Amino acid sequence: MKFGSVADPEAVDFSLPPTHPDSWKVLKKEGTDFEVYVGCAKWNKQDLKGFYPRGTKDELVYYATQFNCIELNATFYNSPDKHQVEVWKNKTPGDFKFFPKIPQSISHYSRLLNVGEKVTAFCDAISLFEEKLGMSFLQLHDNYKPKDFDRLATFIKQYPKAIPLAVEVRNAEWFNDAGVSQALYDLLREEHRTAVIVDTAGRRDMLHMQLTAPAAFVRYVGANHSSDYRRLDDWLARIKEWHDGGLKSLYFFVHQNLEVESPLLARYFIDKLNQLLGLQVRGPHGKLF
């Protein structure tokens, strides 16, 4: 994942900003259920070179024995048909979940205009994941600006209620104007949708720390640098704070500028989170690489 990469990670202040005060409005200390899904963005051998044992015949089958979820970026490039979804579903164990990205034909090429049929086809397909569907997510183009806020609002309101949705905006104007960003997060709270939080070196503005639902959807991008583990330690402390405050779901996806190290970071995070909160989240075991 090259987005937000920098030449010199040493020059970046990686400290996490405080939780936005409005986040506490959606957290409720009711019950003890806390679901956690931690994984990578891809399962293909080319990106995770060295992760798969020699002789691995099906990468998804093996990946799903190591992690309990996948941030399904493959659907961004090609909207899956129903048969493809069923193939993926049937290759994975019962506790596995998919988090499919909305196709670029909707988000980038059509820019959310006249996409009703495409959205219906996409949602009809991913609904066949059934209990293995985690949350779909919309990632807008870097040049999609707040001037088209109403278009985004219409899309969010018309998106099928039965399909969980998270939203990631990237253009800096969404974050530079407090009124604009607040309007977006208020909309997401009203519609019970989730704001994606992105932690990447070159775009610290996207680390907005706004929870708009009792779920945190975090896309963590390491810099292939020793600081990656310290940054994860900071996230562990923050997640404990949210958990103690009533967070119900955590979806945490580990990226790298060079993805080969993603499983190592993810395993570190899973092991530490299990220790911290007394969980049993499934993660890689044995020797990696």
Buried (B, 14 or more C-beta within 10 A) or exposed (E): BEBBBBEEBEEBEBEBEEBBEBBEEBBEEEEEEBBBBBBBBBBEBEBBEEBBEEEEEEBBEBBBEBBBBBBBBBBBEEBBBEEBBBEBBEBBEEEBBBBBBBBBBBBBEBBBEEBEEBBEBBBBBBBBBEEBBBBBBBBBBEEBBBEBBEEBBEBBEEBBEEBBBBBBBBBEBBBEEEEBBEBBBEBBBEBBBBBBBBBBBBBBBBBBBBBBBBBBBBBBBBBBBEBBBEBBEEBBEBBBEBBEBBBBBBBBBBBBBBBBBBBBBBBBBBEBBBEEBEBEBBBBEEEBE
